Amino acid sequence: MHHSVRGNGRWKADYYTAGYPSSRVHERIFCWEKFSVGCVPLLVDVENLRVLFIGGGRQARNKLANFVDQGAFIRIVSPSLNEDIKPYVDASRVQWICREYRPSDLRHMQLVMACTNDPKMNRRIIQDAAEEGILAGNISLEGPRNIQMMAYRRWESLIVSVSTQGQAPMISPWILQEIQSSLDSRWPRIISAMHRFRQYLAANFDSAEAQEIWKRLKTFPFHTWLTTVDDQNWNDVEWEKNLKLAFETWLE
């Protein structure tokens, strides 16, 4: 049976009771209010960040590589370990403690990921982390959590990310693929060239002048310019030279 739930004057998610009594739905399915309340997307430098994973199964495996590849210190506490995680342990890129979770495991950690297959245990981990002032994610559908990982793609200096705010994470990659297919593949070249032009401004103009120039460049017609250039064989130096020339002409 399909229901819509209202609480505290705000719509909660629609849900299917799937045979459960309606009085128990808050324990079961889609019972949180909109996850967007109070959330701000951030890029976090995780190099050397101390990250604790509780649980070593498939969900931990899916999230682990993002942290390991960016240089985080990873510790996993779990009585078992997914086969795909073991190579990280064998290479000393991940530390594995083979046992059940203890609250003392949170000591000196900066981020926690509750990845067990027991929602009650995940809830306990999040509550323990909150008491220690540690940000924590939770794979359990019903939460709680105070961080939410986003689907993302990286093209050199360009990162594009998508979040469904915890409501339908399985479709985030599809949405991201749709965005990716519509992006001009030259944006990373433009970003790199603009970064060097920004450095040029900082070295050759005082702060107020540089800020004024940068402000005016926000209206530069990138899409129009890209349709007029023959950039097929440009290297990084040529991208920088031609974009700088286009900027200077625009600013005259």
C-alpha positions as CSV (number, residue, x, y, z in Angstrom):
1,M,0.0,0.0,0.0
2,H,1.3,3.5,-0.9
3,H,1.3,6.3,1.7
4,S,2.5,9.8,2.1
5,V,3.5,10.9,5.5
6,R,3.4,14.4,7.0
7,G,5.4,15.4,10.0
8,N,6.0,18.7,11.7
9,G,4.4,20.6,8.8
10,R,6.9,19.1,6.3
11,W,6.3,16.4,3.8
12,K,8.3,13.2,4.4
13,A,9.1,10.7,1.7
14,D,6.4,8.5,0.1
15,Y,6.9,4.9,1.0
16,Y,5.4,1.4,0.5
17,T,4.6,-0.4,3.7
18,A,5.3,-3.7,2.0
19,G,3.0,-5.5,4.5
20,Y,4.3,-3.8,7.6
21,P,1.9,-2.1,10.0
22,S,1.8,1.6,9.4
23,S,2.8,2.2,13.0
24,R,6.2,0.5,12.3
25,V,7.0,2.3,9.1
26,H,9.2,4.7,10.9
27,E,11.4,1.8,11.8
28,R,11.5,0.4,8.4
29,I,11.3,2.5,5.2
30,F,12.0,6.0,4.0
31,C,11.1,7.6,7.3
32,W,13.5,10.6,7.4
33,E,12.5,14.1,6.6
34,K,14.3,15.7,3.6
35,F,18.0,15.1,3.9
36,S,18.7,18.5,2.4
37,V,18.0,20.4,5.6
38,G,21.3,22.0,6.7
39,C,23.5,20.3,4.1
40,V,26.2,22.0,2.1
41,P,28.3,20.3,-0.6
42,L,32.0,20.5,0.1
43,L,35.3,19.3,-1.3
44,V,37.4,17.8,1.5
45,D,41.1,17.2,1.3
46,V,41.4,13.7,2.7
47,E,45.1,13.2,2.4
48,N,46.3,11.8,5.7
49,L,42.8,12.1,7.1
50,R,42.2,9.3,9.7
51,V,39.1,7.4,8.5
52,L,37.5,4.5,10.3
53,F,35.4,2.0,8.5
54,I,33.2,-0.2,10.7
55,G,32.3,-3.2,8.6
56,G,34.4,-4.8,5.8
57,G,31.8,-5.9,3.3
58,R,30.6,-4.8,-0.2
59,Q,29.5,-1.4,0.9
60,A,32.8,-0.6,2.5
61,R,34.6,-1.9,-0.6
62,N,32.5,0.5,-2.8
63,K,33.5,3.5,-0.7
64,L,37.0,2.6,0.3
65,A,38.9,3.3,-3.0
66,N,37.9,7.0,-3.0
67,F,39.7,7.5,0.2
68,V,42.7,5.3,-0.4
69,D,43.4,6.8,-3.8
70,Q,43.5,10.2,-2.3
71,G,46.0,9.3,0.5
72,A,43.7,8.9,3.5
73,F,44.8,6.7,6.5
74,I,42.2,3.9,6.6
75,R,41.4,1.6,9.4
76,I,38.8,-1.1,9.1
77,V,37.3,-2.8,12.1
78,S,35.4,-5.9,11.1
79,P,35.4,-9.7,11.9
80,S,35.4,-10.4,8.1
81,L,36.7,-8.7,5.0
82,N,35.5,-8.5,1.4
83,E,38.0,-10.2,-0.9
84,D,38.4,-7.0,-3.0
85,I,39.7,-5.2,0.1
86,K,42.3,-7.7,1.0
87,P,44.8,-6.5,-1.6
88,Y,44.8,-3.0,0.1
89,V,45.5,-4.7,3.4
90,D,48.3,-6.8,1.9
91,A,49.9,-3.7,0.4
92,S,49.7,-1.9,3.8
93,R,47.4,0.7,2.3
94,V,44.6,-0.2,4.8
95,Q,44.8,-1.4,8.3
96,W,42.5,-4.2,9.3
97,I,41.5,-5.0,12.9
98,C,39.7,-8.4,12.9
99,R,37.0,-8.1,15.5
100,E,33.7,-6.4,16.4
101,Y,33.3,-2.7,16.9
102,R,34.2,-1.0,20.2
103,P,33.5,2.6,21.0
104,S,37.2,3.0,21.8
105,D,37.9,2.5,18.1
106,L,36.8,6.1,17.5
107,R,39.7,7.4,19.4
108,H,41.9,9.8,17.2
109,M,39.6,9.2,14.2
110,Q,38.5,12.2,12.1
111,L,35.8,10.5,9.9
112,V,33.7,7.4,10.5
113,M,31.8,5.2,7.9
114,A,29.3,2.8,9.5
115,C,29.2,0.0,6.9
116,T,27.8,-3.0,8.8
117,N,24.7,-4.9,7.6
118,D,23.0,-4.2,11.0
119,P,21.1,-0.9,11.0
120,K,20.9,-0.9,14.8
121,M,24.7,-1.2,15.0
122,N,25.2,1.5,12.4
123,R,22.9,3.8,14.4
124,R,24.9,3.1,17.6
125,I,28.2,3.9,15.7
126,I,26.7,7.2,14.5
127,Q,25.6,8.1,18.0
128,D,29.0,7.2,19.5
129,A,30.7,9.3,16.8
130,A,28.4,12.3,17.4
131,E,29.3,12.2,21.1
132,E,33.0,12.4,20.1
133,G,32.3,15.3,17.6
134,I,33.3,13.1,14.7
135,L,31.5,13.3,11.3
136,A,30.0,10.0,10.3
137,G,28.3,8.4,7.3
138,N,25.9,5.5,7.4
139,I,25.0,3.0,4.7
140,S,21.7,2.1,6.3
141,L,18.7,3.5,4.4
142,E,17.0,5.0,7.5
143,G,20.1,6.8,8.8
144,P,21.0,8.7,10.8
145,R,24.1,10.3,9.3
146,N,25.7,13.8,9.1
147,I,27.7,13.2,5.9
148,Q,26.6,11.8,2.6
149,M,29.0,10.7,-0.1
150,M,28.3,11.9,-3.6
151,A,28.7,10.2,-7.0
152,Y,31.3,12.1,-9.0
153,R,33.6,12.0,-12.0
154,R,37.0,13.7,-12.3
155,W,38.3,15.1,-15.6
156,E,41.8,16.4,-14.6
157,S,41.0,19.6,-12.7
158,L,37.2,19.4,-13.2
159,I,35.1,17.5,-10.8
160,V,31.3,17.0,-11.4
161,S,29.2,15.5,-8.6
162,V,25.6,14.5,-8.0
163,S,23.6,13.7,-4.9
164,T,20.1,12.5,-4.4
165,Q,20.4,13.5,-0.8
166,G,20.3,9.9,0.4
167,Q,16.9,9.2,-1.1
168,A,17.8,7.3,-4.3
169,P,21.6,6.9,-4.5
170,M,21.4,4.1,-7.0
171,I,20.4,6.5,-9.8
172,S,23.1,9.1,-9.1
173,P,25.5,7.5,-11.6
174,W,22.9,7.6,-14.3
175,I,22.2,11.3,-13.7
176,L,26.0,11.9,-13.7
177,Q,26.4,10.0,-16.9
178,E,23.7,12.2,-18.5
179,I,25.6,15.4,-17.3
180,Q,28.9,14.0,-18.5
181,S,27.5,13.3,-22.0
182,S,26.4,16.9,-22.3
183,L,29.7,18.5,-21.2
184,D,32.2,19.9,-23.7
185,S,35.4,17.8,-23.3
186,R,37.5,21.0,-23.6
187,W,36.5,22.4,-20.2
188,P,39.5,20.8,-18.4
189,R,41.8,22.6,-21.0
190,I,40.0,25.9,-20.3
191,I,40.2,25.5,-16.5
192,S,44.0,24.9,-16.7
193,A,44.5,27.9,-19.0
194,M,42.4,30.1,-16.7
195,H,44.4,29.0,-13.7
196,R,47.6,30.1,-15.3
197,F,45.9,33.4,-16.4
198,R,44.8,33.9,-12.8
199,Q,48.5,33.5,-11.8
200,Y,49.4,36.0,-14.4
201,L,47.0,38.5,-13.0
202,A,48.3,38.1,-9.5
203,A,51.9,38.6,-10.6
204,N,51.2,41.7,-12.8
205,F,48.3,43.6,-11.2
206,D,47.6,44.8,-7.7
207,S,44.8,43.0,-5.8
208,A,42.0,45.4,-6.6
209,E,42.8,45.5,-10.4
210,A,43.1,41.7,-10.6
211,Q,39.7,41.3,-8.8
212,E,38.1,43.7,-11.2
213,I,39.5,41.9,-14.3
214,W,38.4,38.6,-12.9
215,K,34.9,39.9,-12.2
216,R,34.6,41.1,-15.8
217,L,35.8,37.8,-17.1
218,K,32.8,36.1,-15.5
219,T,30.7,37.3,-18.5
220,F,33.2,36.0,-21.1
221,P,31.2,34.1,-23.7
222,F,33.0,30.7,-23.5
223,H,30.5,28.8,-25.5
224,T,30.6,31.3,-28.4
225,W,34.4,31.4,-28.3
226,L,34.7,27.6,-28.5
227,T,32.6,27.5,-31.6
228,T,35.0,29.9,-33.4
229,V,38.4,28.3,-32.6
230,D,40.2,25.4,-34.3
231,D,41.7,23.9,-31.2
232,Q,42.1,20.3,-32.4
233,N,45.9,20.3,-32.2
234,W,46.4,22.8,-29.4
235,N,48.7,21.8,-26.6
236,D,48.6,23.4,-23.1
237,V,50.8,26.3,-24.1
238,E,48.6,27.1,-27.1
239,W,45.5,26.9,-25.0
240,E,47.0,29.4,-22.5
241,K,48.2,31.7,-25.3
242,N,44.9,31.8,-27.3
243,L,42.6,32.1,-24.2
244,K,44.8,34.9,-22.8
245,L,44.5,36.7,-26.2
246,A,40.7,36.2,-26.2
247,F,40.5,37.6,-22.7
248,E,42.6,40.6,-23.5
249,T,40.5,41.3,-26.6
250,W,37.3,40.9,-24.5
251,L,38.6,43.3,-21.9
252,E,39.5,46.1,-24.3
